[in-house]
Amino acid sequence: MCALFNSTANTSSQLEYKLTYWPRHMLGPSARRAIFEETGPRALRKENFLAGCNEELTHFTNLDDKFKIVWLFNNIPSRDEWERKSGSYLLTVSTRKFRNANMEDVIILSFCSPFEAKAAMQREGKL
């Protein structure tokens, strides 16, 4: 099933759930130590995101790194909501790698707020 619209959170503990779906600033110090490497949040166009996805839309690949696709707070949009967004629509993305080998590395998605979108456009020199 497509991860973009799969509403099943498959985690074995509350800590794993928080590490997978919550933003870093909402994690406690001990939870943060479980994160090996993290990037973002940053803006990424929907079309660029889809170009890095596998056919099933379950994983995103960036160079040699492979990330399971999840939504921030497990707040998954409907298929209609996703399809209404154009290819140039900006997503907020963060990647997270874990120290625990049993946890799959993730890319955490959310729809950009207008403020985030404007800031990203200014950084790219388009405003």
C-alpha positions as CSV (number, residue, x, y, z in Angstrom):
1,M,0.0,0.0,0.0
2,C,1.1,3.6,-0.7
3,A,2.7,5.2,2.3
4,L,1.5,8.6,1.3
5,F,-2.1,7.5,2.2
6,N,-1.5,4.6,4.6
7,S,-2.9,5.6,8.0
8,T,-1.4,2.7,10.0
9,A,1.4,3.6,12.4
10,N,3.6,0.6,12.7
11,T,5.7,1.2,15.8
12,S,6.4,-1.0,18.8
13,S,6.6,1.6,21.5
14,Q,5.6,5.1,22.4
15,L,9.2,6.2,22.2
16,E,9.5,4.7,18.7
17,Y,6.3,6.5,17.7
18,K,7.6,9.9,18.9
19,L,10.9,9.4,17.3
20,T,9.3,8.5,14.0
21,Y,6.5,11.2,13.8
22,W,7.3,14.1,16.1
23,P,9.4,17.1,15.4
24,R,12.8,17.3,17.2
25,H,11.9,20.3,19.4
26,M,9.1,18.2,21.0
27,L,11.4,15.3,21.9
28,G,13.0,15.0,25.3
29,P,16.8,14.8,25.8
30,S,16.9,11.0,26.0
31,A,14.8,10.6,22.9
32,R,17.1,13.0,21.0
33,R,20.1,10.8,21.8
34,A,18.4,8.0,19.9
35,I,18.7,10.0,16.7
36,F,22.0,9.4,14.8
37,E,21.7,12.1,12.1
38,E,19.0,14.6,11.2
39,T,18.5,17.2,8.4
40,G,15.8,19.8,8.0
41,P,13.3,21.0,8.1
42,R,13.6,22.4,4.7
43,A,11.2,23.0,1.7
44,L,11.1,20.6,-1.2
45,R,8.8,20.8,-4.3
46,K,6.3,18.0,-4.6
47,E,7.6,17.1,-8.1
48,N,11.2,16.8,-6.7
49,F,10.0,14.7,-3.8
50,L,8.1,12.3,-6.2
51,A,11.2,12.0,-8.4
52,G,13.0,10.5,-5.5
53,C,10.3,8.0,-4.5
54,N,10.0,4.4,-5.4
55,E,6.9,3.2,-7.5
56,E,4.9,2.2,-4.4
57,L,5.5,5.6,-2.8
58,T,6.8,3.9,0.4
59,H,10.4,5.0,0.3
60,F,12.4,8.1,-0.8
61,T,16.0,7.7,-2.0
62,N,18.6,10.5,-1.8
63,L,22.0,9.5,-3.2
64,D,22.8,6.2,-1.3
65,D,20.3,6.9,1.5
66,K,16.9,5.3,1.6
67,F,14.1,6.7,3.9
68,K,10.7,5.3,4.8
69,I,8.0,8.0,4.0
70,V,6.0,9.2,7.1
71,W,3.9,12.3,7.8
72,L,4.5,14.7,10.7
73,F,2.4,13.6,13.7
74,N,1.1,10.8,11.5
75,N,-1.2,13.4,10.0
76,I,-1.7,11.8,6.6
77,P,-3.6,13.7,3.9
78,S,-6.4,12.1,1.9
79,R,-5.5,11.1,-1.7
80,D,-7.7,14.0,-2.9
81,E,-6.0,16.5,-0.7
82,W,-2.6,15.3,-2.0
83,E,-3.6,15.3,-5.7
84,R,-5.0,18.9,-5.4
85,K,-1.4,20.1,-4.7
86,S,0.5,21.1,-7.9
87,G,4.0,19.8,-8.7
88,S,5.5,23.1,-7.6
89,Y,3.8,23.0,-4.2
90,L,6.3,23.1,-1.4
91,L,6.5,20.3,1.2
92,T,8.4,20.6,4.5
93,V,10.8,17.6,4.8
94,S,13.2,16.4,7.5
95,T,15.2,13.2,7.4
96,R,16.1,11.2,10.4
97,K,18.5,8.3,10.9
98,F,18.5,6.3,14.1
99,R,21.2,4.6,16.3
100,N,18.9,1.6,16.8
101,A,19.4,-0.7,13.8
102,N,15.8,-2.0,14.2
103,M,14.3,1.4,13.4
104,E,14.1,2.3,9.7
105,D,15.4,5.8,8.7
106,V,12.5,8.2,7.9
107,I,11.7,11.2,5.8
108,I,9.1,13.2,7.6
109,L,6.7,15.2,5.4
110,S,4.2,18.0,6.1
111,F,2.5,20.6,3.9
112,C,4.3,23.9,4.0
113,S,2.6,26.8,5.8
114,P,2.4,30.0,3.8
115,F,5.1,31.5,6.0
116,E,7.5,28.6,5.3
117,A,6.8,28.7,1.6
118,K,7.5,32.4,1.4
119,A,10.8,32.0,3.4
120,A,11.8,29.1,1.1
121,M,11.1,31.3,-2.0
122,Q,13.2,34.1,-0.6
123,R,16.1,31.7,0.1
124,E,15.9,30.6,-3.5
125,G,15.9,34.2,-4.7
126,K,12.4,34.0,-6.3
127,L,10.8,36.7,-4.2
